[in-house]
Amino acid sequence: MKDFYKMFPGDAAFTDSTATTRANAIAGGCMPRPQIEALLPNLGVSDSTGKALLQWGATAQPGCAAP
């Protein structure tokens, strides 16, 4: 998330960001791996954040994980 806060300082910029919304969709399991891989270069995140997003996307169950 540090990458996104650097790109979008301030709460409004962060929450209104399309890149942040897409990262949230990846982390929430709402995007297949090929789509994630195609999208990552356009998000402007570091390699470590990209790897984390790939991992989260691969292991997340679609939808809310809260009980």
Order of alpha helices (4+ residues) and beta strands (2+ residues): alpha-alpha-alpha-alpha-alpha
